[in-house]
Amino acid sequence: MPYIKQEDRKRYDDLIAQVTTQLLNKCPADNGKNYSEGDLNYIISSIVWKLFDAKPCYANINKLVGALHCVITEFERRKAAPYENLKVEENGDINLDKQ
């Protein structure tokens, strides 16, 4: 769950803003819309690997995999699903009966 206390967020917000700015500035011609999946994967992987290497044990693997899984499910729930629902409204749902 990404909903940590406000005072705890302050420790990370500037760093997150810096990394996000670097990703979005990679392709200034298109306002950063084409940062690569590889760039994002590298950043996330580097953080996860360093956290594992700091304490290589099964409990840490479990913690990291669990956090990554929760990131995916929360992103799908809060961001992807509403976007997909908007696109269904804009473009119409799939109609399998007509195929």
N, C-alpha and C positions, 0 to 999 in steps of 0.2 A: 504494500500500500504506500503510495507516494505522499501521503498526507501527513508529513511530519510537522512538528510544532513550528510556528512562525520564526521563533528565535533560532531554531536549528537550521532553518533554510538559509539564513543570512550567511552562514559559513560557506555555502556552495553557490549562491546565486550569481556572484560576480564571475566565478570560474565557468559556470554554465553559460553565462552571457558571452564570455570570451570565446569559448569553443563554438557556440552557435554562430557567432559573428564570423569566425574563421571559415566555417562551412558555407555560410551564405555568401561570403565575399570571394569564394573560390571562383565563381563564374559571374563577375559583376555585370557582364553584358546582358544577362537575363535575370538580373536581380537575385542571383543565388538559387534559382529554381533547379539547376542541374548539378548540384553537388552529387557525388557518386555514392552509390550504396557501399562501395568499398571504403570510402572515407569514413562513413558513419560506422561501418563494421569495424574498421581499424581502431577507432576511438573507443567504442564499447568493449571490444576484445582486449585492448590494452589495459583498460581499467580492471576488467574481470580477471585477466591473467595475473596482473600485479597483486590483486587482492588474494588470489589463490596462492601465489608464490610466497606471500607474506606468512601464510599458515596452510601448508599443503596437507590437508586431511579430509576425510570423508565428510565430516560435519561442515567444513567450509564449502566443499563441492555442493552439498545439499543446499546450503544457504544461498550460494550464488545461482545455482540452477533454479531454485525456487523464486528468487528475486527476478531473474530474467523472464521466467514464465509469467509471473504476475505483471511485469511490465507489458508483455504482449497482451494478456487478457484485459488489462485496464485500458490500454490504448484502443483495442478493438471495441470495448464497451463505450468509452467516452468520446472517441474521435472517429474511428472508422465506421461504426454502425450509423451514427447520425448523418455522416457524409453519404453513405450508401442509401439511406432512406431518402435524403434530399434528391439524389439522382433518380431514384425510383419515381418520386413525385414529378420531377422535371421531364423524364423520358419515358415513363410508363414501366410497368413491371414486366417480367418475362411471362409470355403467354405460350405455354407448352402445347396447348390445344391446337394452335395454328401451324405447328411444325409437322 
